[in-house]
Amino acid sequence: MSERDQALAQIVALAERHGLTQEEVRRALGARAAGPAKSRQGALARLFAYVGGTLVLAGACVLVGTFWDEMNSIERIVVTLGSGLAALVLSHLASLTPGRESLVTPLFLLAVLTEPAGIVVALREMSSGGNELLGGLVVSGVMAVQCLLVFASQGRGAPLFFALLFGVAAMSSALGLLDVDEELHALVVGVSTFLVTVAIARTRHAPITPPWYFASATLILSAWFSLVHGSLGELSEVALAGVFVYLSTVLRSRTLLATGTLGLLVYVGYFSGRHFADSVGWPLLLILLGVLMMSLGTVAVRIHRRYIKA
């Protein structure tokens, strides 16, 4: 008996042992064969959905721009804010309809791109003047609450990403209204964003965290440097960059590792250029700086392999 015949005999024995019918076996084999094809079709459908959404948005912008001066206030609000709300409703309906899941994210992106513009248009058409920071707080606050509600309803990563984006914008506007110092303002926003990102990283939505790790860590490093610039505390920038390198091993984040290492290199370059640029040993210092960069790169790769990649 050949190996093929033995395999068929085993399949028959398994089917008889578990009471499987010919139709069930045929259906299982068909589903297994169709799996890769469905996956390719799903990716192709998402591609066409994103391209189609981009074309719709571009066409709508051109059309609105053409007739903008001829519209009254109500028409402008309906065209901008109404379009965003319509896209949001369609996105929600697509999430409830089997087979239409690929349309949910493109329609939601259309909504979050058009709704803020619509709210701004509504504020301008219905008021005269006002504080721009207050307007920014209203727009970003409304969008953040909406994105949180959509996330609570659908559980997708895109609404959570934009909820954090608009939340950061709302916090920045609120601190601006409170007339907080620019450096402290940036530090508060950076630390808050970093803590929220760490919390998100512990959920199934961790794939959205790398951009926020980079943005928050960069903001913290730059804000702290602005606070301690020109004082003895300036050297604490090195320690702060080292903290982010250490946190990258705890949180298993390549983005934090790269950001901390880059921050350390930037500060070392700044410090050496400021204090040793006019000295005779400047060329030698540049060579040592290059060796240090290569060494830090090697250390970063080892940290990634030992503590993050594993």
Wavefront OBJ file of the C-alpha trace (Angstrom):
o trace
v 0.000 0.000 0.000
v 1.376 3.436 -0.996
v 1.682 6.405 1.377
v -1.266 8.070 -0.365
v -3.469 5.025 0.272
v -2.338 4.896 3.897
v -3.209 8.591 4.361
v -6.671 8.026 2.878
v -7.186 5.014 5.138
v -6.265 7.116 8.178
v -8.703 9.826 7.092
v -11.477 7.268 6.739
v -10.664 5.780 10.146
v -10.708 9.215 11.792
v -14.004 10.095 10.116
v -15.633 6.845 11.272
v -14.227 7.218 14.792
v -15.647 10.726 15.228
v -18.847 10.183 13.266
v -18.026 12.639 10.477
v -20.078 12.558 7.276
v -18.735 12.966 3.751
v -20.410 16.376 3.483
v -18.718 17.630 6.647
v -15.292 16.467 5.465
v -15.865 18.030 2.021
v -16.986 21.300 3.585
v -13.928 21.420 5.869
v -11.551 20.781 2.963
v -13.266 23.473 0.894
v -13.048 26.026 3.685
v -9.347 25.279 4.180
v -8.659 25.701 0.470
v -10.637 28.944 0.287
v -8.928 30.506 3.308
v -5.920 32.096 1.534
v -8.145 33.286 -1.304
v -10.520 34.982 1.127
v -7.571 36.606 2.856
v -6.299 38.020 -0.440
v -9.792 39.173 -1.362
v -10.115 40.886 2.026
v -6.832 42.766 1.564
v -7.851 43.784 -1.956
v -11.233 44.975 -0.703
v -9.577 47.102 1.992
v -7.209 48.590 -0.586
v -10.070 49.597 -2.872
v -12.019 50.916 0.123
v -9.156 53.224 1.171
v -8.515 54.392 -2.397
v -12.212 54.968 -2.933
v -12.524 56.908 0.306
v -9.556 59.098 -0.666
v -11.120 59.850 -4.063
v -14.470 60.642 -2.455
v -12.837 63.040 -0.010
v -10.804 64.726 -2.762
v -13.861 65.100 -4.980
v -15.957 66.495 -2.146
v -13.232 69.034 -1.253
v -12.949 70.223 -4.847
v -16.724 70.490 -5.206
v -17.162 72.389 -1.948
v -14.246 74.699 -2.761
v -15.764 75.520 -6.139
v -19.110 76.673 -4.761
v -17.987 77.827 -1.275
v -18.425 81.552 -1.893
v -21.930 81.018 -3.264
v -23.163 79.091 -0.191
v -24.876 80.581 2.832
v -24.011 79.684 6.436
v -26.441 76.767 6.737
v -25.259 75.232 3.474
v -21.626 75.460 4.531
v -22.330 73.775 7.855
v -24.394 71.025 6.239
v -21.787 70.350 3.559
v -18.871 70.077 6.009
v -20.243 68.919 9.336
v -23.125 67.034 7.742
v -20.767 65.057 5.514
v -18.673 64.060 8.504
v -21.690 62.949 10.512
v -23.014 60.993 7.519
v -19.669 59.190 7.166
v -19.716 58.412 10.895
v -23.224 56.953 10.696
v -22.296 54.872 7.636
v -19.204 53.604 9.457
v -21.339 52.482 12.385
v -23.856 50.784 10.081
v -21.020 49.012 8.242
v -19.733 47.665 11.563
v -23.150 46.095 12.163
v -23.428 44.551 8.694
v -21.645 41.236 8.033
v -19.350 41.477 5.031
v -18.995 45.259 5.265
v -16.292 45.386 7.941
v -13.682 46.595 5.421
v -15.619 49.859 5.037
v -15.677 50.714 8.733
v -12.205 52.221 9.059
v -12.187 54.210 5.755
v -15.555 55.750 6.580
v -14.419 56.533 10.102
v -11.293 58.233 8.746
v -13.496 60.326 6.457
v -15.544 61.320 9.492
v -12.596 62.367 11.664
v -11.099 64.355 8.775
v -14.259 66.268 7.883
v -16.004 66.708 11.235
v -13.360 68.962 12.853
v -13.474 71.210 9.791
v -17.260 71.197 10.013
v -17.228 72.178 13.690
v -14.772 74.994 12.932
v -17.033 76.219 10.111
v -20.049 76.083 12.407
v -18.256 78.084 15.101
v -17.150 80.719 12.616
v -20.566 81.024 10.973
v -22.474 81.185 14.258
v -20.137 83.518 16.206
v -18.104 86.642 15.703
v -14.498 86.432 16.842
v -13.520 84.672 20.043
v -10.533 82.903 21.576
v -8.826 80.465 19.197
v -7.625 78.298 22.064
v -11.184 78.005 23.359
v -12.336 77.034 19.889
v -9.590 74.427 19.679
v -10.618 73.052 23.060
v -14.239 72.741 21.917
v -13.357 71.047 18.629
v -10.804 68.615 20.043
v -12.904 67.894 23.142
v -16.012 67.048 21.117
v -14.004 64.840 18.761
v -12.244 63.073 21.638
v -15.566 62.234 23.321
v -17.019 61.035 20.030
v -14.024 58.810 19.285
v -14.230 57.312 22.789
v -17.916 56.519 22.243
v -17.144 54.876 18.907
v -14.342 52.893 20.517
v -16.668 51.736 23.288
v -19.152 50.620 20.639
v -16.808 48.949 18.144
v -13.664 48.145 20.128
v -11.398 49.016 17.192
v -7.950 50.552 17.356
v -8.561 53.475 14.967
v -11.111 55.262 17.218
v -8.794 54.793 20.197
v -5.862 56.271 18.254
v -7.839 59.368 17.295
v -9.372 59.658 20.762
v -5.843 59.962 22.127
v -4.912 62.417 19.366
v -7.853 64.731 20.032
v -7.440 64.270 23.778
v -3.854 65.488 23.572
v -4.995 68.459 21.481
v -7.718 69.266 24.030
v -5.218 69.093 26.900
v -2.818 71.353 25.046
v -5.575 73.905 24.393
v -6.678 73.807 28.049
v -3.117 74.401 29.281
v -2.806 77.245 26.810
v -5.983 78.828 28.205
v -4.507 78.523 31.702
v -1.408 80.379 30.452
v 0.974 77.641 31.597
v 4.657 78.178 30.742
v 5.585 76.705 27.383
v 8.176 74.272 28.772
v 5.928 73.041 31.574
v 3.054 72.853 29.119
v 5.021 70.519 26.837
v 6.276 68.437 29.776
v 2.755 67.897 31.174
v 1.387 66.914 27.766
v 4.327 64.571 27.111
v 4.143 62.802 30.485
v 0.359 62.440 30.304
v 0.513 61.030 26.787
v 3.280 58.622 27.785
v 1.312 57.275 30.762
v -1.819 56.755 28.657
v 0.285 55.014 25.999
v 1.738 52.654 28.606
v -1.800 51.775 29.701
v -2.871 51.113 26.091
v 0.213 48.933 25.545
v -1.139 46.487 28.116
v -4.266 45.868 26.021
v -4.864 44.212 22.671
v -4.538 47.631 21.032
v -0.780 47.773 21.625
v -0.043 48.075 17.837
v -1.149 51.739 17.908
v 1.372 52.697 20.611
v 4.722 53.110 18.717
v 3.898 56.574 17.267
v 2.714 57.739 20.685
v 5.793 56.361 22.422
v 7.963 58.302 19.999
v 5.938 61.532 20.227
v 5.618 61.512 24.013
v 9.255 60.559 24.702
v 10.525 63.173 22.241
v 8.285 65.812 23.787
v 9.470 64.943 27.299
v 13.145 65.024 26.321
v 12.857 68.339 24.483
v 10.709 69.962 27.205
v 13.060 68.847 29.968
v 16.075 70.116 28.049
v 14.369 73.511 27.646
v 13.734 73.641 31.398
v 17.318 72.821 32.445
v 19.149 74.449 29.535
v 22.138 76.521 30.636
v 22.216 75.171 34.213
v 24.050 72.365 35.997
v 20.875 70.294 35.721
v 21.461 70.102 31.992
v 23.408 66.873 32.490
v 20.220 65.261 33.769
v 19.168 65.050 30.108
v 21.586 62.130 29.781
v 19.969 60.381 32.738
v 16.495 60.977 31.289
v 17.519 59.468 27.959
v 18.925 56.488 29.887
v 15.595 56.132 31.700
v 13.821 55.743 28.379
v 16.352 53.130 27.281
v 15.675 51.224 30.514
v 11.898 51.570 30.093
v 12.221 50.138 26.599
v 13.372 46.851 28.158
v 10.557 46.880 30.703
v 7.830 47.783 28.195
v 9.476 45.844 25.345
v 9.333 48.812 22.989
v 11.756 49.240 20.105
v 10.433 52.775 19.639
v 11.445 53.823 23.152
v 14.851 52.211 22.678
v 15.433 54.144 19.461
v 14.124 57.404 20.944
v 16.245 57.150 24.096
v 19.373 56.259 22.152
v 18.777 59.058 19.649
v 18.167 61.548 22.460
v 21.431 60.558 24.107
v 23.356 60.955 20.852
v 21.791 64.338 20.130
v 22.675 65.672 23.568
v 26.241 64.372 23.393
v 26.635 66.037 20.002
v 25.191 69.300 21.321
v 27.373 69.274 24.459
v 30.588 68.530 22.600
v 29.837 71.119 19.921
v 29.081 73.807 22.498
v 32.086 73.293 24.760
v 34.800 71.922 22.470
v 34.057 73.312 19.005
v 36.896 75.881 19.081
v 39.519 73.679 20.722
v 42.401 71.881 19.019
v 40.998 68.535 20.061
v 37.728 69.079 18.210
v 38.609 66.696 15.301
v 39.650 64.022 17.800
v 36.445 64.616 19.719
v 34.443 64.116 16.532
v 36.205 60.789 16.012
v 35.460 59.755 19.585
v 31.865 60.866 19.107
v 31.602 58.669 16.017
v 33.000 55.691 17.936
v 30.536 56.413 20.744
v 27.656 56.429 18.295
v 28.703 53.086 16.843
v 29.112 51.677 20.347
v 25.684 52.911 21.399
v 24.230 51.386 18.244
v 25.771 48.034 19.150
v 24.475 48.296 22.711
v 21.002 49.176 21.407
v 20.990 46.123 19.139
v 22.043 43.870 22.040
v 19.352 45.339 24.300
v 16.779 44.751 21.585
v 17.823 41.134 21.073
v 18.080 40.253 24.765
v 15.231 42.186 26.402
v 12.760 43.315 23.731
v 12.706 40.855 20.841
v 12.449 37.897 23.210
l 1 2 3 4 5 6 7 8 9 10 11 12 13 14 15 16 17 18 19 20 21 22 23 24 25 26 27 28 29 30 31 32 33 34 35 36 37 38 39 40 41 42 43 44 45 46 47 48 49 50 51 52 53 54 55 56 57 58 59 60 61 62 63 64 65 66 67 68 69 70 71 72 73 74 75 76 77 78 79 80 81 82 83 84 85 86 87 88 89 90 91 92 93 94 95 96 97 98 99 100 101 102 103 104 105 106 107 108 109 110 111 112 113 114 115 116 117 118 119 120 121 122 123 124 125 126 127 128 129 130 131 132 133 134 135 136 137 138 139 140 141 142 143 144 145 146 147 148 149 150 151 152 153 154 155 156 157 158 159 160 161 162 163 164 165 166 167 168 169 170 171 172 173 174 175 176 177 178 179 180 181 182 183 184 185 186 187 188 189 190 191 192 193 194 195 196 197 198 199 200 201 202 203 204 205 206 207 208 209 210 211 212 213 214 215 216 217 218 219 220 221 222 223 224 225 226 227 228 229 230 231 232 233 234 235 236 237 238 239 240 241 242 243 244 245 246 247 248 249 250 251 252 253 254 255 256 257 258 259 260 261 262 263 264 265 266 267 268 269 270 271 272 273 274 275 276 277 278 279 280 281 282 283 284 285 286 287 288 289 290 291 292 293 294 295 296 297 298 299 300 301 302 303 304 305 306 307 308 309 310
